[in-house]
Every structure is written in structure tokens, then in C-alpha cells.
């Protein structure tokens, strides 16, 4: 599988002297779904800003599809990687919602008919079509985040980075984001999610990266990491709902199989009742 992002011995020091990243090594392949979690100040946002060249390494190297980010422009990288930042307010350039979604498509030279089709499609997808003529700055925070997502997804980059996409979203729109991530993944896109919403992660992502104090302290399967109290404590993470129930149940069978979702827990409990060792 093609390597989408390669990070080697990445250090980053802000002008005020804060050492935000300390020797990060990371590979993300095309088509992977990766979640990055950790407390505030762990370096998550600083890391993803290196993926599209907004920040350049103090030391080390970051490559996107083999291209050294120090030797290319943000505009060039943007065609292949899109980042939906946590605070979308600073991402908007246009006076109308429609124009905001069309902005990147026009810059990349898409034909007018394609632009109309794509803008209509993503605005409907994110329940924003009725707001097409409104200013982005009149939207609610949740609507702004959905607009930021629509603006990135409209031009169809190979890598899509979501920074806290579920913040400010109700249950209905969280589910829509989940379904769209599934769709993007089925199309072979690389999905990177930065989040505090661990329960959102466990159902959709097969790789979890945990950061703390500028370093990666765990990188692997969510099932193993989310049942490791030492890692969770170090990263100030709260146990997700199902692992928390399993932990407090103190039932050895459940602790052994480490269910992450309601369905997995149900299968495991039915296995206990049947006595056939049901597996997750």
C-alpha cells in the first residue's frame, strides 16, 4: 500500500521557545483510518499542521506522497491533503456559504458545471443547502464546522484530516459525519481524525495514536490501547463507555475479549450465557 505521510524525527519549537513536538516518527498509508488522541497541549494540532506544510520542521522531515514539505508550497500540498481545523472561523474567505464551498474548486481550475454539481452535492449532504446565500459568519458553531468539512470534501483530496469534527454536533449530525467517513474510506481515502471523542473512534478507526507532551506514547489497535490503563492515565484520557462497563463488571471473560462497542459487548455476554466462548 502506498505511503501517504511519512514523519521522521520531527521536532518543532515555537518562536516563544515551547517545544511542541519531540522526535515524532510516523507512517500513514493510503487508505488508512487513523485517530490521534491526547490531552490539550499534547502536540496533536501542531503535528497535523506539518502535514500540509503550514508549519515546517525545526528538525526532521515530513513527506506527503514522497514530497518533502519543506521543498513545496501549502497550495501544492492542498490539492492532495485537506484539513478541517477545529476552529473553522479562520478558514472562511467568502461572503456566502455557496461561494465558500466553491472557493477551492475555482482555485484548482475545475469547470463551472463541475463546481455547481459538487457544491450542490456537499451542501445537501451537510444540511447547508438552504443557507447557500447566507454569510458563513451567521451560522452556528456546528454549522460552521460542517461548512468547513463541505469546503474540503468538495475538491476531493486523497488525505482528509478532521480536527475535532464532532464538537458542537448533535447526535444526528455526528451520525452523518460517521457515515461520510465510512463512504470516504470505501473510496480509498486516507482519513486522519484528531479528537477527544473516544466513543466515536472505537466504532470507525482501526488505528489509534496517543500523544502526550509532544511525543507518541502509543500507536496500535484501539482494542489494546483502550484497555491499557497506564497509557490512558498518562494521556489523561477517560475510558470509553463499553470498556468502562467491562472494567467495573470485573468479569474475567469480558476482560479477556475486550469489547469496544455495544454489539461486541452483547455478543460476549451471549457467549457467556451460551457457554460457547463468544468472541468479539
C-alpha positions, 0 to 999 in steps of 0.5 A: 500500500502506498505511503501517504505521510511519512514523519521522521524525527520531527521536532518543532519549537515555537518562536516563544521557545515551547517545544511542541513536538519531540522526535515524532516518527510516523507512517500513514498509508493510503487508505488508512483510518487513523485517530490521534488522541491526547490531552490539550497541549499534547502536540496533536494540532501542531503535528497535523499542521506539518502535514500540509506544510503550514508549519515546517520542521525545526528538525526532521522531515515530513513527506506527503506522497514522497514530497518533502514539505519543506521543498513545496508550497501549502497550495501544492500540498492542498490539492492532495491533503485537506484539513478541517481545523477545529476552529473553522472561523479562520478558514472562511474567505467568502461572503456566502456559504455557496461561494465558500464551498466553491472557493477551492474548486475555482482555485484548482481550475475545475469547470463551472458545471463541475463546481455547481454539481459538487457544491450542490452535492456537499451542501445537501449532504451537510444540511447547508443547502438552504443557507447557500446565500447566507454569510458563513459568519451567521451560522452556528458553531456546528454549522460552521464546522460542517461548512468547513468539512463541505469546503474540503470534501468538495475538491476531493483530496486523497488525505482528509484530516478532521480536527475535532469534527464532532464538537458542537454536533448533535447526535444526528449530525455526528451520525452523518459525519460517521457515515461520510467517513465510512463512504470516504474510506470505501473510496480509498481515502486516507482519513486522519481524525484528531479528537477527544471523542473516544466513543466515536473512534472505537466504532470507525478507526482501526488505528489509534495514536496517543500523544502526550507532551509532544511525543507518541506514547502509543500507536496500535489497535484501539482494542489494546490501547483502550484497555491499557490503563497506564497509557490512558492515565498518562494521556489523561484520557477517560475510558470509553463507555463499553470498556468502562462497563467491562472494567467495573463488571470485573468479569474475567471473560469480558476482560479477556475479549475486550469489547469496544462497542455495544454489539461486541459487548452483547455478543460476549455476554451471549457467549457467556450465557451460551457457554460457547466462548463468544468472541468479539 
